[in-house]
Amino acid sequence: MAKIASFTRLCPDQPISREECIRLCENAIHDAGREGCDAILLPELFDTLGSIELTIPAEHQPNGDYRSYYRAVAEPIPGPMTARLGALAAEYHMYVIGCYLELDGDTLYNTCVILDRQGRVAGKYRKTHLYGGEHRCCGITAGDELPVFDTDFGRIGLAICMDMYYPEIFRVLTLKGARIIFWPHQTFGPSEETVLLYAKSRALDYSCYIVGSNFASQDTFAPYLRNHWWTGRATIINPDGVILADTGHKPGLAIATFDPEPSRQTVDVVSVRTNGPDRYRDDLLLLRRPELYSEITRPVPAIPASPDYHQNNVKGLSATPPPAFREGCYYCERDEEFRALLFELCDLRIAKVFLCKDQTLPGRCTIMFNGGHYEEIFDIPKPERDLFMDDVCLLAQTLKELFGADKINYAIYGDNCRHVHYTICPKYEDKLGWGTPFVLFPDPAVRVYLTDEEYDERMKLIKTALYAKLGKDDD
C-alpha cells in the first residue's frame, strides 16, 4: 500500500518572496510527513510562481524576452534545492517530488526531480511538451526522454503541465510499467472541467493512478480572470477514473492510500484468458496493433510561415542567439557563384535544402542550417542541432527512396564554406564514383546537367516527398 499526498499551494494576488513560496511548500512537506505519507507532490515551479523574483515588471508581451528572469532563479540538479528538499525527505523517510527550473550548463529546463527516502536524487524528468511561451519568451528547452523510476511502492512516471494534452506520453510511461504518474502543473484551460476530464481519461485509458498538483487562487476561482485562474484541485485519481482525494479550489493536501500494483479485474471484457477474470491493464496490451499506429510518429508539420503564428517556437531558445547573417559567408550571401551551382529547393523545420545543378549522381542536394550562422556543428545548441540532424536524416532517407541509391554519402566542406551544412550525395554501384571517397567530377565531359524543365520536375518531386513526410502542403 502507498499513502500519497499532493499539495495545492496558494498563488497570492500580490507577489511574495521566493523564500516564502518555498516555505509554504516546506510546511506542506512537514504536514504530509507527520501524516505518515510515502510521497508528496508539489506543483509546477512551486518555488517561483507568484514570487517577486519571477514577476515581470511590465505587462506580459507574447513576444517578450524574459529569459534573464527565468535563468536568475534556476538551479543545477543536484544543487541547493535538492539539498533542501532532500533534508526533509530524509527527516520523514518520504519521497518528495518537486518541479522547478533547472540550469544544466547554459541550458534551461522545466524539470521535475524525485528525492528518495534518504534525501538523495532518485531521478528527474525534463518537460517534453512546452507551450509556445516557454520556448519563445523564457528560453526553456524541451526534454527528450520519458523515463520511469522504481520506488519501494511501485514504478512511477512523471509528466508536467501541458504534457497532459498528449496522451502518447502516458501510453509510453505505462508501457514501461508505470503504475502512478505524478503530474505537477499550472493548468487552467480550456476549462476546469476539461482539465479534470483529461486527467480522469489518462487514468482510465492507461489503467494507472494520476496524482496532480496545481495552485489555488487567493480568494475566488474565476477562469481567465488574471490572478484568479488557478483552480486548486490537488487530485488523486484511480484507474477507474474515480477521484480518491481532492482539495477543491482551496490550498491544502489531498491524501489517499491505495495499492498501485493490482490490475483492475473484469469479466469477458478483453477475453484472452482461458479461465478466470481479465487482468484488464495487462490483457489489453496483448491485443495492441503497433503496426497500425505509425501515423502517430510521423514528423510534425512545420509551423506555417504566416503572421498568425510566432516563428520561433523551435524546441527552445538558445541562450545567446547566433548572428542571422555573416558577411562573407558563402551560404549567407548566396552570391552569383553560389547561384551558379545550386537551386534553392525548400525549407524544412530548421534547415534549407538546395538541389545541386551537377546531377551526375541523381538526387544530389545540399542542406544548410537555417537557424543562424554557425561554423561548427558542436556550437549549435542541442535542441536546434537535434532538429537539424532530423532534417538531414529526412532528406537523406527521402533521396535514397526516390532515386534508388545504394548508399548515401555525406560531406561537410570546411575552410571555404564555413556555414554548417551537408552535401547529401546518393551513390550507385553501377555509376561513377562508387567505391571512392565523396568527390567532385572535374571533367566537364562526365558531368550531368538537366534542362530547366527537368530541374523543375526534379525539385517538385523532392519537395513533394519531403513535405508529405512532414505533413505539410507543398504550395
DOVOVO-588000 format. One record per residue (C-alpha): residue number from 1; residue in three letters; x, y, z. Coordinates in Angstrom, 1 decimal, decimal comma, always signed. Layout:
(pt NUM "Ala" (X Y Z)) ...
# end
This chain:
(pt 1 "Met" (+0,0 +0,0 +0,0)) (pt 2 "Ala" (+1,1 +3,6 -0,7)) (pt 3 "Lys" (+0,0 +6,7 +1,1)) (pt 4 "Ile" (+0,4 +9,6 -1,3)) (pt 5 "Ala" (+0,0 +13,3 -0,8)) (pt 6 "Ser" (-0,5 +16,1 -3,3)) (pt 7 "Phe" (-0,2 +19,8 -2,4)) (pt 8 "Thr" (-2,0 +22,8 -3,7)) (pt 9 "Arg" (-0,1 +25,9 -2,9)) (pt 10 "Leu" (-1,7 +29,3 -2,8)) (pt 11 "Cys" (-0,8 +31,8 -5,5)) (pt 12 "Pro" (-1,3 +35,2 -3,8)) (pt 13 "Asp" (-2,8 +38,3 -5,5)) (pt 14 "Gln" (+0,4 +40,2 -4,6)) (pt 15 "Pro" (+3,8 +38,7 -5,2)) (pt 16 "Ile" (+5,7 +37,2 -2,3)) (pt 17 "Ser" (+9,4 +36,3 -2,0)) (pt 18 "Arg" (+10,7 +33,1 -3,5)) (pt 19 "Glu" (+11,7 +32,1 +0,0)) (pt 20 "Glu" (+8,1 +32,5 +1,2)) (pt 21 "Cys" (+6,9 +30,3 -1,7)) (pt 22 "Ile" (+9,4 +27,6 -0,7)) (pt 23 "Arg" (+8,4 +27,9 +3,0)) (pt 24 "Leu" (+4,8 +27,3 +2,2)) (pt 25 "Cys" (+5,8 +24,0 +0,4)) (pt 26 "Glu" (+8,1 +23,0 +3,2)) (pt 27 "Asn" (+5,2 +23,4 +5,7)) (pt 28 "Ala" (+3,1 +21,0 +3,5)) (pt 29 "Ile" (+6,0 +18,5 +3,5)) (pt 30 "His" (+6,1 +18,6 +7,3)) (pt 31 "Asp" (+2,3 +18,1 +7,3)) (pt 32 "Ala" (+2,5 +15,1 +4,9)) (pt 33 "Gly" (+5,4 +13,6 +6,8)) (pt 34 "Arg" (+3,5 +13,8 +10,1)) (pt 35 "Glu" (+0,6 +12,0 +8,4)) (pt 36 "Gly" (+3,0 +9,2 +7,5)) (pt 37 "Cys" (+2,8 +9,6 +3,8)) (pt 38 "Asp" (+5,1 +7,7 +1,5)) (pt 39 "Ala" (+5,4 +10,5 -1,1)) (pt 40 "Ile" (+4,3 +14,1 -1,6)) (pt 41 "Leu" (+4,0 +16,0 -4,9)) (pt 42 "Leu" (+4,5 +19,8 -5,2)) (pt 43 "Pro" (+3,1 +21,9 -8,1)) (pt 44 "Glu" (+4,9 +23,0 -11,2)) (pt 45 "Leu" (+7,5 +25,7 -10,4)) (pt 46 "Phe" (+6,5 +25,5 -6,8)) (pt 47 "Asp" (+9,2 +27,9 -5,7)) (pt 48 "Thr" (+8,7 +30,8 -8,1)) (pt 49 "Leu" (+5,1 +31,1 -9,3)) (pt 50 "Gly" (+3,7 +34,2 -7,7)) (pt 51 "Ser" (+7,2 +35,2 -6,5)) (pt 52 "Ile" (+8,7 +38,7 -6,6)) (pt 53 "Glu" (+11,8 +37,2 -8,3)) (pt 54 "Leu" (+9,7 +35,9 -11,3)) (pt 55 "Thr" (+7,3 +38,8 -11,6)) (pt 56 "Ile" (+7,7 +40,6 -15,0)) (pt 57 "Pro" (+7,7 +44,4 -14,3)) (pt 58 "Ala" (+5,7 +45,3 -17,4)) (pt 59 "Glu" (+2,6 +43,8 -18,9)) (pt 60 "His" (+3,4 +40,4 -20,3)) (pt 61 "Gln" (+4,0 +40,5 -24,1)) (pt 62 "Pro" (+3,6 +37,4 -26,2)) (pt 63 "Asn" (+6,9 +38,1 -28,0)) (pt 64 "Gly" (+8,7 +39,4 -24,9)) (pt 65 "Asp" (+12,2 +38,2 -23,9)) (pt 66 "Tyr" (+12,0 +37,1 -20,3)) (pt 67 "Arg" (+14,9 +34,7 -20,3)) (pt 68 "Ser" (+17,0 +36,6 -17,8)) (pt 69 "Tyr" (+14,2 +36,4 -15,2)) (pt 70 "Tyr" (+13,9 +32,6 -15,6)) (pt 71 "Arg" (+17,6 +31,9 -15,7)) (pt 72 "Ala" (+18,1 +34,0 -12,5)) (pt 73 "Val" (+16,1 +31,6 -10,4)) (pt 74 "Ala" (+17,2 +28,3 -12,0)) (pt 75 "Glu" (+19,5 +25,9 -10,2)) (pt 76 "Pro" (+21,6 +22,8 -11,1)) (pt 77 "Ile" (+20,4 +19,4 -10,2)) (pt 78 "Pro" (+21,7 +18,3 -7,7)) (pt 79 "Gly" (+22,0 +21,7 -6,1)) (pt 80 "Pro" (+20,8 +23,9 -3,2)) (pt 81 "Met" (+17,1 +23,0 -3,8)) (pt 82 "Thr" (+17,7 +19,2 -3,9)) (pt 83 "Ala" (+19,7 +19,5 -0,7)) (pt 84 "Arg" (+16,9 +21,5 +1,0)) (pt 85 "Leu" (+14,1 +19,1 -0,1)) (pt 86 "Gly" (+16,3 +16,1 +0,5)) (pt 87 "Ala" (+16,8 +17,0 +4,1)) (pt 88 "Leu" (+13,0 +17,0 +4,6)) (pt 89 "Ala" (+12,7 +13,7 +2,6)) (pt 90 "Ala" (+15,2 +12,1 +4,9)) (pt 91 "Glu" (+13,7 +13,5 +8,1)) (pt 92 "Tyr" (+10,3 +11,9 +7,3)) (pt 93 "His" (+11,6 +8,9 +5,3)) (pt 94 "Met" (+9,3 +10,1 +2,5)) (pt 95 "Tyr" (+9,7 +10,7 -1,3)) (pt 96 "Val" (+9,5 +14,3 -2,2)) (pt 97 "Ile" (+8,7 +15,2 -5,8)) (pt 98 "Gly" (+9,2 +18,8 -6,8)) (pt 99 "Cys" (+9,2 +20,7 -10,1)) (pt 100 "Tyr" (+11,4 +23,8 -10,7)) (pt 101 "Leu" (+13,7 +25,5 -13,2)) (pt 102 "Glu" (+16,9 +23,6 -13,8)) (pt 103 "Leu" (+20,1 +25,1 -15,3)) (pt 104 "Asp" (+22,4 +22,5 -16,8)) (pt 105 "Gly" (+25,4 +24,3 -18,1)) (pt 106 "Asp" (+23,9 +27,0 -20,3)) (pt 107 "Thr" (+20,6 +25,2 -21,0)) (pt 108 "Leu" (+17,4 +25,9 -19,1)) (pt 109 "Tyr" (+14,8 +23,1 -18,4)) (pt 110 "Asn" (+11,5 +22,8 -16,6)) (pt 111 "Thr" (+12,4 +19,8 -14,5)) (pt 112 "Cys" (+10,6 +17,5 -12,0)) (pt 113 "Val" (+13,0 +15,8 -9,6)) (pt 114 "Ile" (+12,5 +12,9 -7,2)) (pt 115 "Leu" (+14,2 +12,8 -3,8)) (pt 116 "Asp" (+14,1 +9,4 -2,2)) (pt 117 "Arg" (+13,5 +8,4 +1,5)) (pt 118 "Gln" (+17,2 +9,1 +2,2)) (pt 119 "Gly" (+17,1 +12,5 +0,6)) (pt 120 "Arg" (+19,1 +11,5 -2,5)) (pt 121 "Val" (+18,2 +12,5 -6,1)) (pt 122 "Ala" (+16,5 +9,3 -7,4)) (pt 123 "Gly" (+15,8 +10,7 -10,9)) (pt 124 "Lys" (+14,4 +13,6 -12,9)) (pt 125 "Tyr" (+12,2 +14,4 -15,9)) (pt 126 "Arg" (+12,5 +17,4 -18,1)) (pt 127 "Lys" (+9,2 +18,6 -19,5)) (pt 128 "Thr" (+9,0 +17,4 -23,1)) (pt 129 "His" (+5,9 +19,4 -24,4)) (pt 130 "Leu" (+6,3 +23,1 -23,8)) (pt 131 "Tyr" (+3,7 +25,7 -24,5)) (pt 132 "Gly" (+4,8 +28,4 -27,0)) (pt 133 "Gly" (+5,7 +31,0 -24,4)) (pt 134 "Glu" (+8,2 +28,7 -22,7)) (pt 135 "His" (+10,1 +28,4 -25,9)) (pt 136 "Arg" (+9,6 +31,8 -27,2)) (pt 137 "Cys" (+9,8 +34,1 -24,2)) (pt 138 "Cys" (+11,5 +32,1 -21,4)) (pt 139 "Gly" (+14,3 +30,3 -23,3)) (pt 140 "Ile" (+13,3 +26,9 -21,8)) (pt 141 "Thr" (+14,5 +23,8 -23,7)) (pt 142 "Ala" (+12,3 +20,7 -24,1)) (pt 143 "Gly" (+13,5 +17,4 -22,7)) (pt 144 "Asp" (+13,8 +14,4 -25,0)) (pt 145 "Glu" (+13,2 +11,4 -22,7)) (pt 146 "Leu" (+10,2 +9,8 -21,0)) (pt 147 "Pro" (+11,9 +7,9 -18,1)) (pt 148 "Val" (+10,2 +5,8 -15,4)) (pt 149 "Phe" (+11,5 +5,3 -11,8)) (pt 150 "Asp" (+11,4 +2,4 -9,4)) (pt 151 "Thr" (+10,3 +3,2 -5,8)) (pt 152 "Asp" (+9,6 +0,9 -2,9)) (pt 153 "Phe" (+5,9 +1,3 -3,6)) (pt 154 "Gly" (+6,0 +0,7 -7,3)) (pt 155 "Arg" (+7,2 +2,1 -10,6)) (pt 156 "Ile" (+6,2 +5,7 -11,3)) (pt 157 "Gly" (+6,3 +8,2 -14,2)) (pt 158 "Leu" (+6,3 +12,0 -14,4)) (pt 159 "Ala" (+4,5 +14,5 -16,6)) (pt 160 "Ile" (+4,4 +18,2 -16,4)) (pt 161 "Cys" (+1,5 +20,6 -17,1)) (pt 162 "Met" (+1,0 +20,7 -20,9)) (pt 163 "Asp" (+2,2 +17,1 -21,3)) (pt 164 "Met" (-1,3 +16,1 -20,2)) (pt 165 "Tyr" (-2,6 +17,2 -23,6)) (pt 166 "Tyr" (-0,5 +14,5 -25,3)) (pt 167 "Pro" (-1,9 +11,0 -24,4)) (pt 168 "Glu" (+1,0 +9,3 -26,1)) (pt 169 "Ile" (+3,2 +10,2 -23,1)) (pt 170 "Phe" (+1,0 +8,3 -20,8)) (pt 171 "Arg" (+0,9 +5,3 -23,1)) (pt 172 "Val" (+4,7 +5,2 -23,2)) (pt 173 "Leu" (+5,1 +5,6 -19,4)) (pt 174 "Thr" (+2,6 +2,8 -18,7)) (pt 175 "Leu" (+4,1 +0,5 -21,4)) (pt 176 "Lys" (+7,3 +1,0 -19,4)) (pt 177 "Gly" (+5,5 -0,2 -16,3)) (pt 178 "Ala" (+4,5 +3,0 -14,6)) (pt 179 "Arg" (+1,6 +2,4 -12,1)) (pt 180 "Ile" (+1,4 +6,0 -10,8)) (pt 181 "Ile" (+2,0 +9,1 -12,9)) (pt 182 "Phe" (+2,7 +12,3 -10,9)) (pt 183 "Trp" (+1,6 +15,5 -12,7)) (pt 184 "Pro" (+2,7 +18,9 -11,3)) (pt 185 "His" (+1,0 +21,6 -13,3)) (pt 186 "Gln" (-0,4 +25,1 -13,6)) (pt 187 "Thr" (-3,2 +24,1 -16,0)) (pt 188 "Phe" (-6,5 +26,2 -16,1)) (pt 189 "Gly" (-7,9 +25,7 -19,6)) (pt 190 "Pro" (-9,8 +25,2 -21,8)) (pt 191 "Ser" (-11,9 +24,9 -18,6)) (pt 192 "Glu" (-11,6 +23,4 -15,1)) (pt 193 "Glu" (-13,9 +20,6 -16,2)) (pt 194 "Thr" (-11,9 +19,7 -19,3)) (pt 195 "Val" (-8,6 +19,6 -17,3)) (pt 196 "Leu" (-10,2 +17,2 -14,8)) (pt 197 "Leu" (-11,6 +15,2 -17,6)) (pt 198 "Tyr" (-8,2 +14,9 -19,3)) (pt 199 "Ala" (-6,7 +13,6 -16,0)) (pt 200 "Lys" (-9,5 +11,1 -15,5)) (pt 201 "Ser" (-9,2 +9,9 -19,1)) (pt 202 "Arg" (-5,5 +9,3 -18,8)) (pt 203 "Ala" (-6,1 +7,2 -15,6)) (pt 204 "Leu" (-8,9 +5,3 -17,2)) (pt 205 "Asp" (-7,3 +4,8 -20,7)) (pt 206 "Tyr" (-4,0 +3,6 -19,3)) (pt 207 "Ser" (-5,1 +1,9 -16,1)) (pt 208 "Cys" (-2,9 +4,0 -13,9)) (pt 209 "Tyr" (-3,2 +6,4 -10,9)) (pt 210 "Ile" (-2,8 +10,1 -11,7)) (pt 211 "Val" (-1,6 +12,4 -9,0)) (pt 212 "Gly" (-2,0 +16,1 -9,9)) (pt 213 "Ser" (-0,8 +19,2 -8,1)) (pt 214 "Asn" (-1,8 +22,7 -9,1)) (pt 215 "Phe" (-2,1 +26,2 -7,5)) (pt 216 "Ala" (-5,1 +27,8 -5,8)) (pt 217 "Ser" (-6,3 +31,4 -6,3)) (pt 218 "Gln" (-6,2 +33,8 -3,3)) (pt 219 "Asp" (-10,0 +34,0 -2,8)) (pt 220 "Thr" (-12,3 +33,0 -5,7)) (pt 221 "Phe" (-11,5 +30,9 -8,7)) (pt 222 "Ala" (-12,6 +32,7 -11,9)) (pt 223 "Pro" (-11,4 +31,1 -15,2)) (pt 224 "Tyr" (-9,4 +33,5 -17,4)) (pt 225 "Leu" (-9,5 +36,4 -14,8)) (pt 226 "Arg" (-6,0 +37,5 -14,1)) (pt 227 "Asn" (-4,7 +36,1 -10,8)) (pt 228 "His" (-7,9 +34,1 -10,2)) (pt 229 "Trp" (-7,5 +31,4 -12,9)) (pt 230 "Trp" (-5,7 +28,9 -10,6)) (pt 231 "Thr" (-8,2 +26,1 -10,0)) (pt 232 "Gly" (-6,6 +24,4 -7,0)) (pt 233 "Arg" (-7,6 +20,8 -7,3)) (pt 234 "Ala" (-4,7 +18,8 -5,9)) (pt 235 "Thr" (-6,2 +15,5 -7,1)) (pt 236 "Ile" (-5,5 +11,7 -6,8)) (pt 237 "Ile" (-7,4 +9,6 -9,4)) (pt 238 "Asn" (-7,6 +5,8 -9,6)) (pt 239 "Pro" (-7,5 +3,6 -12,7)) (pt 240 "Asp" (-11,3 +3,7 -12,9)) (pt 241 "Gly" (-11,2 +7,5 -13,3)) (pt 242 "Val" (-12,6 +7,9 -9,7)) (pt 243 "Ile" (-11,3 +10,8 -7,6)) (pt 244 "Leu" (-9,9 +9,4 -4,3)) (pt 245 "Ala" (-8,8 +12,8 -2,9)) (pt 246 "Asp" (-9,3 +16,4 -4,0)) (pt 247 "Thr" (-8,6 +19,7 -2,3)) (pt 248 "Gly" (-11,2 +21,6 -4,3)) (pt 249 "His" (-10,4 +25,3 -5,0)) (pt 250 "Lys" (-8,6 +25,8 -1,8)) (pt 251 "Pro" (-4,9 +25,3 -0,9)) (pt 252 "Gly" (-4,0 +22,2 +1,1)) (pt 253 "Leu" (-3,2 +18,5 +0,9)) (pt 254 "Ala" (-5,0 +15,7 -0,9)) (pt 255 "Ile" (-4,1 +12,4 +0,7)) (pt 256 "Ala" (-5,1 +8,9 -0,4)) (pt 257 "Thr" (-4,0 +5,3 +0,4)) (pt 258 "Phe" (-4,1 +2,6 -2,2)) (pt 259 "Asp" (-2,2 -0,4 -3,7)) (pt 260 "Pro" (-0,8 +0,7 -7,0)) (pt 261 "Glu" (+0,1 -2,8 -8,2)) (pt 262 "Pro" (-3,1 -4,9 -8,8)) (pt 263 "Ser" (-4,6 -4,7 -12,3)) (pt 264 "Arg" (-8,3 -4,0 -12,5)) (pt 265 "Gln" (-10,2 -7,2 -13,0)) (pt 266 "Thr" (-13,1 -7,6 -15,4)) (pt 267 "Val" (-15,0 -10,5 -16,9)) (pt 268 "Asp" (-15,0 -11,1 -20,7)) (pt 269 "Val" (-14,1 -7,5 -21,5)) (pt 270 "Val" (-10,8 -8,5 -23,0)) (pt 271 "Ser" (-11,4 -12,2 -23,0)) (pt 272 "Val" (-8,0 -13,7 -23,8)) (pt 273 "Arg" (-7,6 -15,9 -20,8)) (pt 274 "Thr" (-8,9 -19,5 -20,7)) (pt 275 "Asn" (-10,2 -19,2 -17,2)) (pt 276 "Gly" (-10,5 -16,6 -14,5)) (pt 277 "Pro" (-11,2 -12,8 -14,9)) (pt 278 "Asp" (-9,4 -10,5 -17,2)) (pt 279 "Arg" (-6,4 -8,6 -15,8)) (pt 280 "Tyr" (-7,6 -5,6 -17,7)) (pt 281 "Arg" (-4,5 -3,4 -18,0)) (pt 282 "Asp" (-2,1 -6,3 -18,8)) (pt 283 "Asp" (-4,5 -8,2 -21,1)) (pt 284 "Leu" (-5,5 -5,1 -23,2)) (pt 285 "Leu" (-1,8 -4,7 -24,1)) (pt 286 "Leu" (-1,8 -8,1 -25,7)) (pt 287 "Leu" (-4,2 -7,0 -28,3)) (pt 288 "Arg" (-2,5 -3,8 -29,3)) (pt 289 "Arg" (-1,6 -3,4 -33,0)) (pt 290 "Pro" (+1,5 -1,1 -33,1)) (pt 291 "Glu" (+2,0 -1,7 -36,8)) (pt 292 "Leu" (-1,2 +0,4 -37,4)) (pt 293 "Tyr" (+0,0 +3,3 -35,3)) (pt 294 "Ser" (+2,8 +4,7 -37,4)) (pt 295 "Glu" (+0,8 +7,8 -38,2)) (pt 296 "Ile" (+1,4 +8,9 -34,6)) (pt 297 "Thr" (+5,2 +9,0 -35,1)) (pt 298 "Arg" (+5,2 +10,9 -38,3)) (pt 299 "Pro" (+7,2 +14,2 -38,1)) (pt 300 "Val" (+5,0 +17,1 -37,1)) (pt 301 "Pro" (+4,2 +19,7 -39,7)) (pt 302 "Ala" (+6,3 +22,8 -39,8)) (pt 303 "Ile" (+4,9 +26,0 -38,2)) (pt 304 "Pro" (+3,2 +27,9 -41,1)) (pt 305 "Ala" (+5,1 +30,9 -42,3)) (pt 306 "Ser" (+2,2 +33,2 -41,5)) (pt 307 "Pro" (+1,6 +36,3 -39,4)) (pt 308 "Asp" (-0,9 +34,2 -37,5)) (pt 309 "Tyr" (+2,0 +32,1 -36,0)) (pt 310 "His" (+5,1 +33,0 -34,0)) (pt 311 "Gln" (+8,1 +31,7 -35,9)) (pt 312 "Asn" (+10,5 +31,0 -33,0)) (pt 313 "Asn" (+8,7 +28,1 -31,4)) (pt 314 "Val" (+11,5 +25,5 -32,1)) (pt 315 "Lys" (+12,1 +23,3 -29,0)) (pt 316 "Gly" (+13,9 +26,1 -27,1)) (pt 317 "Leu" (+15,7 +29,3 -27,5)) (pt 318 "Ser" (+19,5 +29,5 -27,5)) (pt 319 "Ala" (+21,0 +31,3 -24,5)) (pt 320 "Thr" (+22,9 +33,5 -26,9)) (pt 321 "Pro" (+21,3 +33,6 -30,4)) (pt 322 "Pro" (+23,8 +33,4 -33,3)) (pt 323 "Pro" (+24,1 +36,1 -35,9)) (pt 324 "Ala" (+21,4 +35,6 -38,6)) (pt 325 "Phe" (+23,8 +36,8 -41,3)) (pt 326 "Arg" (+27,6 +36,7 -41,6)) (pt 327 "Glu" (+29,2 +38,9 -44,2)) (pt 328 "Gly" (+31,5 +36,9 -46,5)) (pt 329 "Cys" (+29,7 +33,6 -45,7)) (pt 330 "Tyr" (+29,0 +31,6 -48,9)) (pt 331 "Tyr" (+25,7 +30,4 -47,6)) (pt 332 "Cys" (+24,6 +33,6 -46,0)) (pt 333 "Glu" (+25,3 +35,8 -49,0)) (pt 334 "Arg" (+24,4 +33,3 -51,8)) (pt 335 "Asp" (+26,1 +35,3 -54,4)) (pt 336 "Glu" (+26,3 +34,8 -58,2)) (pt 337 "Glu" (+28,9 +32,0 -57,8)) (pt 338 "Phe" (+26,6 +30,2 -55,3)) (pt 339 "Arg" (+23,5 +30,5 -57,6)) (pt 340 "Ala" (+25,6 +29,1 -60,5)) (pt 341 "Leu" (+25,9 +25,8 -58,5)) (pt 342 "Leu" (+22,7 +25,4 -56,5)) (pt 343 "Phe" (+19,0 +25,9 -56,8)) (pt 344 "Glu" (+17,0 +26,8 -53,7)) (pt 345 "Leu" (+14,6 +24,0 -53,2)) (pt 346 "Cys" (+12,6 +24,3 -49,9)) (pt 347 "Asp" (+12,7 +24,9 -46,2)) (pt 348 "Leu" (+12,3 +22,1 -43,6)) (pt 349 "Arg" (+12,0 +22,6 -39,9)) (pt 350 "Ile" (+15,3 +24,4 -39,2)) (pt 351 "Ala" (+17,2 +23,7 -42,5)) (pt 352 "Lys" (+17,1 +24,9 -46,1)) (pt 353 "Val" (+17,6 +22,5 -49,0)) (pt 354 "Phe" (+19,3 +23,2 -52,3)) (pt 355 "Leu" (+19,4 +21,0 -55,4)) (pt 356 "Cys" (+22,9 +20,8 -56,9)) (pt 357 "Lys" (+23,0 +21,7 -60,6)) (pt 358 "Asp" (+25,5 +18,9 -61,1)) (pt 359 "Gln" (+23,3 +15,9 -61,2)) (pt 360 "Thr" (+25,9 +13,3 -62,3)) (pt 361 "Leu" (+24,7 +11,4 -59,2)) (pt 362 "Pro" (+20,9 +11,8 -59,4)) (pt 363 "Gly" (+19,3 +13,5 -56,4)) (pt 364 "Arg" (+22,4 +15,2 -55,1)) (pt 365 "Cys" (+21,4 +18,0 -52,7)) (pt 366 "Thr" (+22,9 +20,3 -50,1)) (pt 367 "Ile" (+21,2 +21,1 -46,8)) (pt 368 "Met" (+22,2 +24,1 -44,6)) (pt 369 "Phe" (+21,4 +25,0 -41,0)) (pt 370 "Asn" (+18,9 +27,8 -41,3)) (pt 371 "Gly" (+18,7 +28,9 -37,7)) (pt 372 "Gly" (+21,6 +31,4 -37,8)) (pt 373 "His" (+25,2 +31,4 -38,8)) (pt 374 "Tyr" (+27,2 +28,7 -37,0)) (pt 375 "Glu" (+30,6 +27,5 -38,3)) (pt 376 "Glu" (+30,9 +24,3 -36,1)) (pt 377 "Ile" (+28,1 +21,8 -35,6)) (pt 378 "Phe" (+29,1 +21,4 -32,0)) (pt 379 "Asp" (+28,4 +25,1 -31,3)) (pt 380 "Ile" (+24,8 +24,8 -32,3)) (pt 381 "Pro" (+22,6 +24,4 -29,1)) (pt 382 "Lys" (+21,5 +20,8 -28,7)) (pt 383 "Pro" (+17,7 +21,3 -29,3)) (pt 384 "Glu" (+18,4 +23,1 -32,6)) (pt 385 "Arg" (+21,2 +20,7 -33,5)) (pt 386 "Asp" (+19,0 +17,7 -32,9)) (pt 387 "Leu" (+16,3 +19,2 -35,1)) (pt 388 "Phe" (+18,8 +20,0 -37,9)) (pt 389 "Met" (+20,0 +16,4 -37,8)) (pt 390 "Asp" (+16,4 +15,2 -38,0)) (pt 391 "Asp" (+16,1 +17,3 -41,2)) (pt 392 "Val" (+19,4 +15,9 -42,5)) (pt 393 "Cys" (+18,0 +12,3 -41,9)) (pt 394 "Leu" (+14,7 +13,2 -43,5)) (pt 395 "Leu" (+16,4 +14,5 -46,7)) (pt 396 "Ala" (+18,8 +11,6 -46,9)) (pt 397 "Gln" (+16,1 +9,0 -46,5)) (pt 398 "Thr" (+13,9 +10,7 -49,0)) (pt 399 "Leu" (+16,6 +10,9 -51,7)) (pt 400 "Lys" (+17,5 +7,3 -51,1)) (pt 401 "Glu" (+13,9 +6,2 -51,6)) (pt 402 "Leu" (+13,2 +8,5 -54,6)) (pt 403 "Phe" (+16,4 +7,7 -56,6)) (pt 404 "Gly" (+17,1 +4,1 -55,5)) (pt 405 "Ala" (+20,5 +4,9 -54,2)) (pt 406 "Asp" (+22,7 +2,1 -52,8)) (pt 407 "Lys" (+24,3 +4,4 -50,3)) (pt 408 "Ile" (+24,1 +8,0 -49,1)) (pt 409 "Asn" (+27,4 +9,8 -48,7)) (pt 410 "Tyr" (+27,7 +13,0 -46,6)) (pt 411 "Ala" (+30,2 +15,8 -46,9)) (pt 412 "Ile" (+30,9 +19,0 -45,0)) (pt 413 "Tyr" (+33,3 +21,5 -46,5)) (pt 414 "Gly" (+35,4 +23,4 -44,1)) (pt 415 "Asp" (+37,6 +26,4 -44,8)) (pt 416 "Asn" (+35,9 +27,8 -47,8)) (pt 417 "Cys" (+32,2 +27,1 -46,8)) (pt 418 "Arg" (+32,2 +27,5 -43,0)) (pt 419 "His" (+28,4 +27,7 -42,5)) (pt 420 "Val" (+27,2 +24,4 -41,2)) (pt 421 "His" (+25,8 +22,3 -44,0)) (pt 422 "Tyr" (+25,9 +18,8 -45,5)) (pt 423 "Thr" (+26,1 +17,8 -49,1)) (pt 424 "Ile" (+23,8 +14,7 -49,4)) (pt 425 "Cys" (+25,2 +12,6 -52,3)) (pt 426 "Pro" (+23,3 +9,4 -53,4)) (pt 427 "Lys" (+25,8 +6,8 -54,6)) (pt 428 "Tyr" (+25,1 +3,9 -57,1)) (pt 429 "Glu" (+27,1 +0,8 -57,5)) (pt 430 "Asp" (+26,9 +0,9 -61,3)) (pt 431 "Lys" (+27,7 +4,7 -61,6)) (pt 432 "Leu" (+30,7 +6,9 -61,5)) (pt 433 "Gly" (+32,4 +7,4 -58,1)) (pt 434 "Trp" (+31,3 +4,2 -56,5)) (pt 435 "Gly" (+33,9 +2,8 -54,1)) (pt 436 "Thr" (+35,7 +6,1 -53,9)) (pt 437 "Pro" (+35,5 +8,9 -51,3)) (pt 438 "Phe" (+33,0 +11,7 -51,9)) (pt 439 "Val" (+34,4 +13,5 -55,0)) (pt 440 "Leu" (+33,5 +16,3 -57,4)) (pt 441 "Phe" (+33,8 +15,5 -61,0)) (pt 442 "Pro" (+36,3 +17,9 -62,6)) (pt 443 "Asp" (+35,9 +16,6 -66,1)) (pt 444 "Pro" (+33,0 +18,5 -67,7)) (pt 445 "Ala" (+32,6 +15,6 -70,1)) (pt 446 "Val" (+31,3 +13,3 -67,3)) (pt 447 "Arg" (+29,1 +15,8 -65,5)) (pt 448 "Val" (+25,3 +15,6 -66,0)) (pt 449 "Tyr" (+23,2 +18,8 -66,2)) (pt 450 "Leu" (+19,5 +18,9 -66,8)) (pt 451 "Thr" (+17,2 +21,2 -68,8)) (pt 452 "Asp" (+15,2 +23,9 -66,9)) (pt 453 "Glu" (+12,1 +21,7 -67,2)) (pt 454 "Glu" (+13,9 +18,7 -65,8)) (pt 455 "Tyr" (+15,3 +20,7 -62,9)) (pt 456 "Asp" (+11,8 +22,0 -62,1)) (pt 457 "Glu" (+10,4 +18,4 -62,3)) (pt 458 "Arg" (+13,1 +17,0 -60,0)) (pt 459 "Met" (+12,8 +19,8 -57,4)) (pt 460 "Lys" (+9,0 +19,3 -57,3)) (pt 461 "Leu" (+9,4 +15,6 -56,9)) (pt 462 "Ile" (+11,8 +16,0 -53,9)) (pt 463 "Lys" (+9,8 +18,8 -52,3)) (pt 464 "Thr" (+6,6 +17,0 -52,6)) (pt 465 "Ala" (+8,1 +13,9 -51,0)) (pt 466 "Leu" (+9,7 +15,8 -48,1)) (pt 467 "Tyr" (+6,6 +17,8 -47,3)) (pt 468 "Ala" (+4,5 +14,6 -47,4)) (pt 469 "Lys" (+6,7 +13,2 -44,7)) (pt 470 "Leu" (+6,3 +16,4 -42,7)) (pt 471 "Gly" (+2,5 +16,5 -43,3)) (pt 472 "Lys" (+3,0 +19,9 -44,9)) (pt 473 "Asp" (+1,4 +21,4 -48,1)) (pt 474 "Asp" (+3,9 +22,0 -50,9)) (pt 475 "Asp" (+2,2 +25,1 -52,3)) 
# end
